[in-house]
Amino acid sequence: MSEVRLRFAPSPTGFLHVGGARTALFNWLLARKQHGTFVLRIEDTDVTRSTQQSVDAIFEGMKWLGLDWDEGPFFQSDYFPVYKEYIDKLVAEGKAYKCYCSVEELEAKREKALAEGGKPKYDGTCRDLPPQEDDGRPYVIRFRTPKEGATTWNDLIKGKVSFENDELDDLIIQRTDGTPTYNFVVVIDDVTMKITTVIRGDDHVNNTPRQILIYQALGAPVPVFAHVPMILGADKARLSKRHGATSVMAYRDMGFLPEAMVNYLVRLGWSYGDEEIFSLQDLIEKFSIENVGRSAGVFNPDKLMWLNAHYIKTGDPVRLADLLMPFLKERGVDPSQGGPDLVAVIKTLQERAKTMLELADGALFYYKDELSYDEQGVAKAYNADTPALLTALVEKLAALPALDQANIELAFKDLMAEKGIKLGQVGPAVRLALSGTTASPGIYEMIEVLGLAETKKRIERAVAVLAK
């Protein structure tokens, strides 16, 4: 059995779209599952639109998702001489020909065909011209598409797909400026890179018969094709900016974890029973292209958010701390310069946070020197008895043999028994003093993380400020 070789071949004309990321993921998973090779190829023949910034964005997005490649990155722009050799070969064998029709002539032919109720395809004017010496006239080179029969393939997702050859145009494979066209170079690349399986979006279905005919004209093996349905927005239109962010890295900047994005993207069209949560290793073991559905996936931000919350809640606090640092620094906080241990802080917050942005915002109070107090919280939690209760609590905390949650809870119980109160009569005031609001992590957790000195300082400041 020959080695399975797959590729991801984006055009560097923008960011890594979530649809492109899903295509890359499917190719990567199948390569990993079948112990094959995953190739990264940058299709940059559109020189006017391709940018280094886009190339860098593709690399950054794939690395963030954990999609490493085995070969490449290869750039199509480096292989123009190779494409030229193959074009010359097809011309020499009579499988391609020079077309001298001008743009104006082609437009006139198109209008005439439409007026007669036909399809606006090239009419073959130059198809059977005898070979001519170049006389300075501009020309393109067209592939000589067979007029008889049909081009058929068994798609791993769509099943049997067939196109009548007489419905296909004589495809331009070289422009007047000598540059090759997409449908030609993609075949040459897949031939020279020995690609065995092509997984791509189903917007490429109409290109496939043309490409198969080129493989056959070259006498090259035709790869197996799998065309993945598009990703749609909630309104069932193709996913676009009007539905929200479509860039993979935009989701990183909004506080989503790569494992949540990978898990979500793979489930947009693929299923494995009723399971929803998959690690990368799970996916490598369980993924199969045959389990990708034929219907388009609908992008659901709420489902992605649910997955992200799950991965934050169950994530390693040490890793989350590393990921959180850039978000905190954007907010003017650098835990490495002082304050509570960030890992300990995260443990108090990760149960409830849905995104890294929420985690960052939730962590800010731990690192502020002075808090502002929520007015509604003050009205709810603070009364004439509060200062004495808070002062007595500090004394009991200071007397503890160790400031851990078990001992902190005992200090509260001792205070409540001594004063004849319930937790609701002192707890909200403690939350307010420590965090500035009555909605915060657990009181015992906060005190343990802040430490005795900072807890004492915050409570004493709250008593002083709120007593005015």
NUSE-548179 format. One record per residue (C-alpha): residue number from 1; y negated, x negated, z. Coordinates in nm, 3 decimals. Each point is the difference from the previous one (the first is absolute). Layout:
BEGIN
[rec NUM,[Y,X,Z]]
...
end
This chain:
BEGIN
[rec 1,[0.000,0.000,0.000]]
[rec 2,[-0.337,-0.143,-0.104]]
[rec 3,[-0.280,-0.047,0.252]]
[rec 4,[-0.233,0.296,0.049]]
[rec 5,[-0.357,-0.098,-0.083]]
[rec 6,[-0.298,0.230,0.059]]
[rec 7,[-0.371,-0.044,-0.031]]
[rec 8,[-0.333,0.142,0.111]]
[rec 9,[-0.262,-0.044,-0.269]]
[rec 10,[-0.346,0.128,0.102]]
[rec 11,[-0.319,-0.035,-0.202]]
[rec 12,[-0.273,-0.183,0.195]]
[rec 13,[-0.274,0.250,-0.073]]
[rec 14,[-0.048,0.138,0.352]]
[rec 15,[0.158,0.029,0.344]]
[rec 16,[0.370,0.053,0.073]]
[rec 17,[0.033,0.379,-0.030]]
[rec 18,[0.245,0.181,0.227]]
[rec 19,[0.192,0.106,-0.311]]
[rec 20,[0.031,-0.360,-0.114]]
[rec 21,[0.101,-0.104,0.349]]
[rec 22,[0.279,0.258,0.000]]
[rec 23,[0.123,-0.128,-0.338]]
[rec 24,[-0.002,-0.356,0.136]]
[rec 25,[0.186,0.118,0.310]]
[rec 26,[0.274,0.175,-0.197]]
[rec 27,[0.054,-0.309,-0.218]]
[rec 28,[-0.003,-0.230,0.303]]
[rec 29,[0.247,0.215,0.194]]
[rec 30,[0.249,0.018,-0.285]]
[rec 31,[-0.024,-0.376,-0.057]]
[rec 32,[0.061,-0.068,0.369]]
[rec 33,[0.284,0.252,0.029]]
[rec 34,[0.183,-0.139,-0.301]]
[rec 35,[-0.076,-0.363,0.088]]
[rec 36,[-0.194,-0.031,-0.321]]
[rec 37,[-0.334,-0.153,-0.098]]
[rec 38,[-0.343,0.158,0.037]]
[rec 39,[-0.258,-0.133,-0.247]]
[rec 40,[-0.377,0.042,0.027]]
[rec 41,[-0.180,0.004,-0.335]]
[rec 42,[-0.373,0.053,-0.047]]
[rec 43,[-0.075,0.185,-0.325]]
[rec 44,[-0.344,-0.146,-0.069]]
[rec 45,[-0.017,0.021,-0.381]]
[rec 46,[-0.297,0.236,0.035]]
[rec 47,[-0.237,-0.292,0.050]]
[rec 48,[-0.315,0.212,0.020]]
[rec 49,[0.127,0.206,0.297]]
[rec 50,[0.222,-0.250,0.185]]
[rec 51,[-0.160,-0.175,0.297]]
[rec 52,[0.104,-0.263,0.251]]
[rec 53,[-0.121,0.233,0.274]]
[rec 54,[0.257,0.258,-0.113]]
[rec 55,[0.274,-0.265,-0.015]]
[rec 56,[-0.081,-0.101,0.356]]
[rec 57,[0.002,0.368,0.109]]
[rec 58,[0.349,0.046,-0.148]]
[rec 59,[0.131,-0.309,0.181]]
[rec 60,[-0.164,0.105,0.326]]
[rec 61,[0.139,0.353,-0.020]]
[rec 62,[0.356,-0.112,-0.073]]
[rec 63,[-0.003,-0.260,0.274]]
[rec 64,[-0.135,0.256,0.248]]
[rec 65,[0.286,0.236,-0.090]]
[rec 66,[0.253,-0.283,0.038]]
[rec 67,[0.105,0.004,-0.367]]
[rec 68,[0.071,-0.365,-0.075]]
[rec 69,[0.093,-0.106,-0.352]]
[rec 70,[0.269,-0.244,-0.112]]
[rec 71,[-0.159,-0.112,-0.327]]
[rec 72,[-0.360,-0.008,-0.116]]
[rec 73,[-0.270,0.096,0.000]]
[rec 74,[0.009,-0.032,-0.378]]
[rec 75,[-0.314,0.078,-0.201]]
[rec 76,[0.034,0.149,-0.347]]
[rec 77,[-0.312,-0.185,-0.114]]
[rec 78,[0.196,-0.327,0.030]]
[rec 79,[0.257,0.112,-0.257]]
[rec 80,[-0.204,0.088,-0.311]]
[rec 81,[0.170,-0.274,-0.206]]
[rec 82,[0.341,0.149,0.091]]
[rec 83,[-0.107,0.348,-0.108]]
[rec 84,[-0.131,-0.145,-0.329]]
[rec 85,[0.340,-0.159,-0.071]]
[rec 86,[0.178,0.332,0.045]]
[rec 87,[-0.252,0.186,-0.217]]
[rec 88,[0.039,-0.257,-0.278]]
[rec 89,[0.378,0.036,0.029]]
[rec 90,[-0.015,0.378,-0.043]]
[rec 91,[-0.235,-0.032,-0.299]]
[rec 92,[0.225,-0.260,-0.163]]
[rec 93,[0.300,0.230,0.044]]
[rec 94,[-0.185,0.300,-0.146]]
[rec 95,[0.004,0.182,0.334]]
[rec 96,[-0.380,-0.010,0.028]]
[rec 97,[-0.277,-0.004,-0.260]]
[rec 98,[-0.371,-0.058,-0.052]]
[rec 99,[-0.218,0.309,-0.015]]
[rec 100,[-0.342,-0.035,-0.167]]
[rec 101,[-0.122,0.355,0.063]]
[rec 102,[-0.349,0.003,0.151]]
[rec 103,[-0.097,0.196,0.309]]
[rec 104,[-0.189,0.243,-0.223]]
[rec 105,[0.302,0.049,-0.226]]
[rec 106,[0.227,0.060,0.296]]
[rec 107,[-0.240,0.257,0.146]]
[rec 108,[-0.012,0.181,-0.336]]
[rec 109,[0.382,0.004,-0.014]]
[rec 110,[0.010,0.135,0.354]]
[rec 111,[-0.244,0.282,-0.075]]
[rec 112,[0.186,0.090,-0.320]]
[rec 113,[0.334,0.018,0.184]]
[rec 114,[-0.148,0.222,0.270]]
[rec 115,[-0.162,0.226,-0.258]]
[rec 116,[0.338,0.044,-0.170]]
[rec 117,[0.166,0.087,0.330]]
[rec 118,[0.179,-0.331,0.028]]
[rec 119,[0.008,-0.269,0.270]]
[rec 120,[-0.278,-0.259,-0.011]]
[rec 121,[0.231,-0.298,-0.053]]
[rec 122,[-0.027,-0.285,-0.246]]
[rec 123,[0.118,0.107,-0.347]]
[rec 124,[0.158,-0.333,-0.100]]
[rec 125,[-0.252,-0.093,-0.271]]
[rec 126,[0.067,-0.373,0.042]]
[rec 127,[0.364,0.030,0.109]]
[rec 128,[0.150,-0.086,-0.338]]
[rec 129,[-0.266,-0.230,-0.141]]
[rec 130,[0.145,-0.324,-0.139]]
[rec 131,[-0.083,-0.313,0.210]]
[rec 132,[-0.352,-0.117,-0.081]]
[rec 133,[-0.192,-0.321,0.049]]
[rec 134,[-0.277,0.033,0.254]]
[rec 135,[-0.326,0.069,-0.183]]
[rec 136,[-0.228,0.023,0.299]]
[rec 137,[0.045,0.371,0.054]]
[rec 138,[0.061,0.098,0.365]]
[rec 139,[0.341,0.139,0.078]]
[rec 140,[0.221,0.110,0.284]]
[rec 141,[0.374,-0.046,0.018]]
[rec 142,[0.211,0.312,0.040]]
[rec 143,[0.360,0.036,0.108]]
[rec 144,[0.216,0.164,-0.267]]
[rec 145,[0.138,0.299,0.191]]
[rec 146,[0.324,0.144,-0.142]]
[rec 147,[-0.059,0.339,-0.163]]
[rec 148,[0.351,0.130,0.052]]
[rec 149,[0.196,0.090,0.313]]
[rec 150,[-0.107,0.018,0.361]]
[rec 151,[-0.063,-0.242,0.285]]
[rec 152,[0.187,0.105,0.313]]
[rec 153,[0.057,-0.145,0.344]]
[rec 154,[0.158,0.112,0.326]]
[rec 155,[-0.278,-0.012,0.255]]
[rec 156,[0.115,-0.067,0.358]]
[rec 157,[-0.234,0.274,0.123]]
[rec 158,[-0.065,0.233,-0.292]]
[rec 159,[0.345,-0.007,-0.156]]
[rec 160,[0.036,-0.001,-0.380]]
[rec 161,[-0.332,-0.037,-0.184]]
[rec 162,[-0.029,0.003,-0.380]]
[rec 163,[-0.279,-0.038,-0.258]]
[rec 164,[0.034,0.059,-0.374]]
[rec 165,[-0.102,-0.319,-0.179]]
[rec 166,[-0.202,0.184,-0.264]]
[rec 167,[-0.226,0.121,0.284]]
[rec 168,[-0.091,-0.359,0.086]]
[rec 169,[-0.282,-0.200,-0.156]]
[rec 170,[0.019,-0.344,-0.158]]
[rec 171,[-0.128,-0.164,0.317]]
[rec 172,[-0.273,-0.265,-0.019]]
[rec 173,[0.142,-0.313,0.163]]
[rec 174,[-0.285,-0.239,-0.088]]
[rec 175,[-0.370,0.087,-0.015]]
[rec 176,[-0.246,-0.127,-0.261]]
[rec 177,[-0.113,-0.274,0.239]]
[rec 178,[0.356,-0.133,0.022]]
[rec 179,[0.071,0.122,0.351]]
[rec 180,[0.328,0.185,0.066]]
[rec 181,[0.013,0.355,0.135]]
[rec 182,[0.150,0.131,0.323]]
[rec 183,[0.312,0.168,-0.135]]
[rec 184,[0.101,-0.318,-0.178]]
[rec 185,[-0.071,-0.261,0.267]]
[rec 186,[0.173,0.201,0.272]]
[rec 187,[0.320,-0.013,-0.205]]
[rec 188,[-0.029,-0.372,-0.067]]
[rec 189,[-0.063,-0.066,0.369]]
[rec 190,[0.301,0.207,0.105]]
[rec 191,[0.217,-0.176,-0.259]]
[rec 192,[-0.108,-0.353,0.095]]
[rec 193,[0.017,0.077,0.373]]
[rec 194,[0.345,0.160,-0.046]]
[rec 195,[-0.107,0.323,0.173]]
[rec 196,[0.302,0.231,0.034]]
[rec 197,[-0.159,0.306,0.166]]
[rec 198,[-0.346,0.148,-0.052]]
[rec 199,[-0.130,0.237,0.268]]
[rec 200,[-0.346,0.135,-0.079]]
[rec 201,[-0.213,0.315,0.004]]
[rec 202,[0.091,0.284,-0.231]]
[rec 203,[-0.336,-0.036,-0.176]]
[rec 204,[0.187,-0.272,-0.193]]
[rec 205,[0.269,0.231,-0.136]]
[rec 206,[-0.171,0.032,-0.340]]
[rec 207,[-0.016,-0.380,-0.028]]
[rec 208,[0.372,-0.043,0.063]]
[rec 209,[0.142,0.100,-0.342]]
[rec 210,[-0.246,-0.231,-0.174]]
[rec 211,[0.098,-0.284,0.229]]
[rec 212,[0.373,0.065,-0.040]]
[rec 213,[-0.039,-0.025,-0.379]]
[rec 214,[-0.169,-0.339,0.043]]
[rec 215,[0.285,-0.123,0.223]]
[rec 216,[0.245,0.109,-0.269]]
[rec 217,[-0.200,-0.164,-0.279]]
[rec 218,[0.010,-0.325,0.196]]
[rec 219,[0.373,0.033,0.063]]
[rec 220,[-0.071,-0.014,0.375]]
[rec 221,[0.180,0.191,0.278]]
[rec 222,[-0.177,0.323,0.092]]
[rec 223,[-0.060,0.031,0.376]]
[rec 224,[0.085,0.305,0.206]]
[rec 225,[-0.303,0.226,0.052]]
[rec 226,[-0.102,0.215,0.295]]
[rec 227,[-0.325,0.197,-0.024]]
[rec 228,[-0.139,0.103,0.338]]
[rec 229,[-0.200,0.327,0.023]]
[rec 230,[-0.371,-0.027,0.068]]
[rec 231,[-0.166,0.041,0.340]]
[rec 232,[-0.217,0.310,0.023]]
[rec 233,[-0.273,0.116,0.234]]
[rec 234,[0.026,0.319,0.206]]
[rec 235,[-0.142,0.197,-0.297]]
[rec 236,[0.291,-0.125,-0.216]]
[rec 237,[-0.237,-0.208,-0.215]]
[rec 238,[0.069,-0.369,-0.051]]
[rec 239,[-0.101,-0.198,0.309]]
[rec 240,[-0.356,-0.130,-0.036]]
[rec 241,[-0.299,-0.102,0.209]]
[rec 242,[-0.104,0.362,0.045]]
[rec 243,[0.314,0.048,0.212]]
[rec 244,[-0.103,-0.285,0.230]]
[rec 245,[0.084,-0.369,0.002]]
[rec 246,[0.243,-0.116,-0.269]]
[rec 247,[-0.013,-0.374,0.070]]
[rec 248,[0.274,-0.144,0.217]]
[rec 249,[-0.243,-0.234,0.174]]
[rec 250,[-0.238,0.287,0.075]]
[rec 251,[0.275,0.142,0.220]]
[rec 252,[0.032,-0.332,0.179]]
[rec 253,[-0.375,0.006,0.063]]
[rec 254,[0.031,0.356,0.132]]
[rec 255,[0.246,-0.124,0.261]]
[rec 256,[0.338,0.072,-0.155]]
[rec 257,[0.295,-0.232,0.055]]
[rec 258,[0.191,-0.144,-0.297]]
[rec 259,[0.332,0.133,0.129]]
[rec 260,[-0.146,0.353,0.011]]
[rec 261,[-0.127,-0.032,-0.357]]
[rec 262,[0.334,-0.137,-0.125]]
[rec 263,[0.192,0.274,0.180]]
[rec 264,[-0.232,0.266,-0.138]]
[rec 265,[-0.007,-0.128,-0.360]]
[rec 266,[0.377,-0.023,-0.028]]
[rec 267,[0.035,0.359,0.120]]
[rec 268,[-0.238,0.119,-0.274]]
[rec 269,[0.282,0.090,-0.232]]
[rec 270,[0.303,-0.163,0.163]]
[rec 271,[0.212,0.151,0.276]]
[rec 272,[0.300,-0.086,0.215]]
[rec 273,[0.126,0.312,0.169]]
[rec 274,[-0.243,0.125,0.262]]
[rec 275,[-0.107,-0.347,0.118]]
[rec 276,[-0.373,-0.069,0.012]]
[rec 277,[-0.035,-0.335,0.176]]
[rec 278,[0.112,-0.313,-0.188]]
[rec 279,[-0.056,-0.367,0.063]]
[rec 280,[-0.003,-0.236,-0.297]]
[rec 281,[0.352,-0.111,0.087]]
[rec 282,[0.112,0.365,0.015]]
[rec 283,[-0.148,0.057,-0.342]]
[rec 284,[0.168,-0.303,-0.152]]
[rec 285,[0.335,0.132,0.120]]
[rec 286,[-0.053,0.366,-0.091]]
[rec 287,[-0.226,0.007,-0.305]]
[rec 288,[0.135,0.109,-0.336]]
[rec 289,[-0.200,0.090,-0.308]]
[rec 290,[0.238,0.291,-0.068]]
[rec 291,[-0.135,0.170,0.315]]
[rec 292,[-0.354,0.003,-0.137]]
[rec 293,[-0.085,0.356,-0.096]]
[rec 294,[-0.133,0.119,-0.334]]
[rec 295,[-0.292,0.191,0.151]]
[rec 296,[-0.338,-0.156,0.070]]
[rec 297,[-0.074,-0.100,0.359]]
[rec 298,[-0.299,0.159,0.172]]
[rec 299,[-0.205,-0.241,0.210]]
[rec 300,[-0.032,0.141,0.353]]
[rec 301,[-0.245,-0.194,0.222]]
[rec 302,[0.121,0.187,0.309]]
[rec 303,[0.356,-0.121,-0.052]]
[rec 304,[-0.122,-0.357,-0.044]]
[rec 305,[-0.203,0.036,0.320]]
[rec 306,[0.307,0.128,0.186]]
[rec 307,[0.200,-0.302,-0.111]]
[rec 308,[-0.281,-0.236,0.093]]
[rec 309,[-0.023,0.147,0.348]]
[rec 310,[0.376,-0.047,0.037]]
[rec 311,[-0.017,-0.367,-0.096]]
[rec 312,[-0.293,-0.066,0.231]]
[rec 313,[0.173,0.177,0.287]]
[rec 314,[0.324,-0.196,-0.050]]
[rec 315,[-0.157,-0.326,-0.117]]
[rec 316,[0.016,-0.341,0.166]]
[rec 317,[-0.324,-0.027,0.202]]
[rec 318,[-0.022,-0.373,-0.072]]
[rec 319,[0.004,0.061,-0.376]]
[rec 320,[-0.240,0.292,0.035]]
[rec 321,[-0.237,-0.225,0.191]]
[rec 322,[-0.015,-0.243,-0.293]]
[rec 323,[-0.060,0.284,-0.244]]
[rec 324,[-0.265,0.155,0.225]]
[rec 325,[-0.217,-0.310,0.037]]
[rec 326,[-0.193,0.043,-0.330]]
[rec 327,[-0.081,0.362,0.086]]
[rec 328,[-0.129,-0.100,0.344]]
[rec 329,[-0.209,-0.285,-0.140]]
[rec 330,[-0.159,0.248,-0.243]]
[rec 331,[-0.107,0.187,0.312]]
[rec 332,[-0.147,-0.310,0.162]]
[rec 333,[0.290,-0.061,0.239]]
[rec 334,[0.205,-0.320,0.020]]
[rec 335,[0.270,0.026,0.270]]
[rec 336,[0.071,-0.372,-0.033]]
[rec 337,[-0.339,-0.063,0.162]]
[rec 338,[0.082,0.188,0.320]]
[rec 339,[0.096,0.336,0.140]]
[rec 340,[0.340,0.159,0.055]]
[rec 341,[0.309,-0.121,-0.183]]
[rec 342,[0.002,0.178,-0.338]]
[rec 343,[0.377,0.053,-0.001]]
[rec 344,[-0.024,0.174,0.337]]
[rec 345,[-0.292,0.209,-0.130]]
[rec 346,[0.201,0.111,-0.304]]
[rec 347,[0.291,0.111,0.216]]
[rec 348,[-0.233,0.251,0.168]]
[rec 349,[-0.124,0.139,-0.333]]
[rec 350,[0.277,-0.010,-0.258]]
[rec 351,[0.169,0.319,0.121]]
[rec 352,[-0.290,0.212,-0.126]]
[rec 353,[-0.166,-0.198,-0.281]]
[rec 354,[0.061,0.111,-0.358]]
[rec 355,[-0.173,-0.289,-0.176]]
[rec 356,[-0.112,-0.352,0.076]]
[rec 357,[-0.357,0.128,-0.017]]
[rec 358,[0.078,0.241,0.283]]
[rec 359,[0.170,-0.280,0.187]]
[rec 360,[-0.306,-0.222,-0.042]]
[rec 361,[-0.244,0.271,0.105]]
[rec 362,[0.222,0.087,0.295]]
[rec 363,[0.006,-0.363,0.117]]
[rec 364,[-0.375,-0.056,-0.002]]
[rec 365,[-0.067,0.124,0.355]]
[rec 366,[0.228,-0.270,0.139]]
[rec 367,[-0.236,-0.269,-0.130]]
[rec 368,[-0.340,0.153,0.070]]
[rec 369,[-0.211,-0.146,0.278]]
[rec 370,[-0.180,0.326,0.060]]
[rec 371,[0.122,0.347,-0.086]]
[rec 372,[-0.197,0.308,-0.089]]
[rec 373,[0.140,0.312,0.162]]
[rec 374,[0.094,0.314,-0.185]]
[rec 375,[-0.231,0.277,0.122]]
[rec 376,[0.264,0.272,-0.009]]
[rec 377,[0.234,-0.234,0.184]]
[rec 378,[-0.259,-0.061,0.269]]
[rec 379,[-0.055,0.373,0.049]]
[rec 380,[0.375,0.056,0.020]]
[rec 381,[0.102,-0.295,0.217]]
[rec 382,[-0.294,-0.089,0.221]]
[rec 383,[-0.124,0.178,0.314]]
[rec 384,[-0.145,-0.085,0.339]]
[rec 385,[0.339,-0.105,0.143]]
[rec 386,[0.083,-0.235,-0.287]]
[rec 387,[-0.178,-0.319,0.119]]
[rec 388,[0.184,-0.005,0.333]]
[rec 389,[0.337,0.066,-0.168]]
[rec 390,[-0.052,-0.278,-0.253]]
[rec 391,[-0.111,-0.246,0.267]]
[rec 392,[0.306,0.082,0.212]]
[rec 393,[0.226,-0.046,-0.305]]
[rec 394,[-0.137,-0.347,-0.064]]
[rec 395,[0.077,-0.098,0.358]]
[rec 396,[0.360,0.121,-0.034]]
[rec 397,[0.047,-0.182,-0.333]]
[rec 398,[-0.136,-0.320,0.153]]
[rec 399,[0.258,0.024,0.278]]
[rec 400,[0.300,0.021,-0.233]]
[rec 401,[0.248,-0.290,-0.001]]
[rec 402,[0.010,0.011,-0.383]]
[rec 403,[-0.204,0.196,-0.252]]
[rec 404,[0.278,0.159,-0.204]]
[rec 405,[0.036,0.365,-0.098]]
[rec 406,[0.251,0.081,0.273]]
[rec 407,[-0.228,-0.134,0.274]]
[rec 408,[-0.308,0.157,-0.160]]
[rec 409,[0.171,0.338,0.008]]
[rec 410,[0.077,-0.051,0.371]]
[rec 411,[-0.369,-0.076,0.065]]
[rec 412,[-0.101,0.327,-0.166]]
[rec 413,[0.261,0.198,0.194]]
[rec 414,[-0.120,-0.160,0.324]]
[rec 415,[-0.361,0.093,-0.083]]
[rec 416,[0.094,0.359,-0.089]]
[rec 417,[0.199,0.044,0.323]]
[rec 418,[-0.276,-0.149,0.210]]
[rec 419,[-0.278,0.210,-0.157]]
[rec 420,[0.206,0.314,-0.056]]
[rec 421,[-0.073,0.011,-0.371]]
[rec 422,[0.194,0.021,-0.326]]
[rec 423,[-0.003,-0.249,-0.284]]
[rec 424,[-0.221,0.230,-0.207]]
[rec 425,[-0.277,-0.044,0.259]]
[rec 426,[-0.020,-0.376,-0.042]]
[rec 427,[0.184,-0.094,-0.320]]
[rec 428,[-0.263,0.116,-0.253]]
[rec 429,[-0.270,-0.189,0.190]]
[rec 430,[0.209,-0.319,-0.011]]
[rec 431,[0.056,0.044,-0.374]]
[rec 432,[-0.373,0.049,-0.047]]
[rec 433,[-0.085,-0.311,0.199]]
[rec 434,[0.252,-0.221,-0.180]]
[rec 435,[-0.037,0.124,-0.359]]
[rec 436,[-0.321,0.201,-0.021]]
[rec 437,[0.190,0.319,-0.082]]
[rec 438,[0.257,0.230,0.154]]
[rec 439,[0.229,-0.039,-0.306]]
[rec 440,[0.164,-0.339,0.034]]
[rec 441,[0.333,-0.175,0.051]]
[rec 442,[0.186,0.051,0.326]]
[rec 443,[-0.203,-0.082,0.310]]
[rec 444,[0.265,-0.225,0.153]]
[rec 445,[0.041,-0.185,-0.331]]
[rec 446,[-0.375,-0.060,-0.032]]
[rec 447,[-0.035,-0.135,0.351]]
[rec 448,[0.293,-0.236,-0.049]]
[rec 449,[-0.138,-0.130,-0.331]]
[rec 450,[-0.360,-0.034,0.119]]
[rec 451,[0.098,-0.172,0.324]]
[rec 452,[-0.144,0.047,0.348]]
[rec 453,[-0.330,-0.181,-0.051]]
[rec 454,[-0.095,0.188,-0.318]]
[rec 455,[0.124,0.332,0.141]]
[rec 456,[-0.212,-0.051,0.313]]
[rec 457,[-0.301,-0.099,-0.209]]
[rec 458,[0.026,0.306,-0.225]]
[rec 459,[0.049,0.245,0.283]]
[rec 460,[-0.290,-0.144,0.199]]
[rec 461,[-0.226,0.017,-0.307]]
[rec 462,[0.097,0.361,-0.066]]
[rec 463,[-0.078,0.092,0.361]]
[rec 464,[-0.336,-0.172,-0.024]]
[rec 465,[-0.100,0.144,-0.337]]
[rec 466,[0.129,0.355,0.051]]
[rec 467,[-0.139,0.031,0.352]]
[rec 468,[-0.355,-0.005,-0.143]]
end
